[in-house]
């Protein structure tokens, strides 16, 4: 089943992450704002990954002194889209 989520990020330079999932596999991902090269890289790397694998790899990553990061916010979005 195809699902799409536009997730408002918190505590990061990016303002939103959009993710699409089909049968538990990430088919598209993009960030609005943030460090362009890093967010494009993360988004590109997760396409084709299983949702649970991406969550396990990205959850808890911090950016500098922040309690979260763009990858961590993506993991939170993926957790939400699983529901």
C-alpha positions in Angstrom: 0.0 0.0 0.0 1.4 3.4 -1.0 1.6 6.1 1.7 2.9 9.7 1.6 3.7 11.9 4.6 4.7 15.5 4.8 6.3 15.7 8.3 7.1 19.1 9.9 10.5 18.7 11.5 11.4 20.1 14.9 14.8 21.3 16.2 16.6 21.2 12.8 17.5 23.5 10.0 15.2 21.7 7.7 11.5 22.6 8.0 9.9 19.5 6.5 10.6 16.0 5.2 8.4 14.3 2.6 8.5 10.6 2.4 6.7 8.0 0.3 6.5 4.3 1.2 5.1 1.4 -0.8 4.8 -2.0 0.9 7.3 -1.1 3.6 10.0 0.2 1.2 10.9 3.9 0.9 10.2 5.0 -2.7 10.9 8.8 -2.4 12.3 11.2 0.1 13.0 14.9 0.2 13.7 17.7 2.7 12.7 21.3 2.7 15.5 23.4 3.9 18.5 22.2 5.8 22.1 21.6 4.6 21.4 20.8 0.9 24.1 18.3 0.3 23.5 16.4 3.5 19.8 16.2 3.2 20.0 15.2 -0.5 22.5 12.6 0.4 20.4 11.1 3.2 17.3 11.2 1.1 19.0 9.5 -1.8 20.5 6.8 0.4 17.2 5.7 2.0 15.3 5.3 -1.3 15.0 1.5 -1.8 15.5 0.7 1.9 13.0 -1.0 4.1 11.4 1.4 6.6 12.5 -0.5 9.6 16.1 -0.7 8.4 16.2 3.1 7.8 14.7 3.8 11.3 17.3 1.6 12.9 20.2 3.3 11.2 18.9 6.9 11.6 17.1 7.1 14.9 19.0 8.9 17.6 21.6 10.7 15.4 22.4 14.2 16.7 23.6 17.3 14.9 26.2 19.1 16.9 24.8 20.1 20.3 21.2 19.6 19.2 19.1 16.7 20.6 18.1 15.7 17.0 19.1 15.9 13.4 17.6 15.7 9.9 18.2 12.0 9.8 16.7 11.5 13.2 13.6 13.6 12.1 13.4 11.3 9.0 13.3 8.3 11.4 10.5 9.9 13.3 8.6 10.5 10.1 9.1 6.9 9.1 7.8 5.7 12.5 4.7 7.8 12.0 4.1 6.6 8.4 4.2 3.0 9.7 1.1 3.5 11.8 
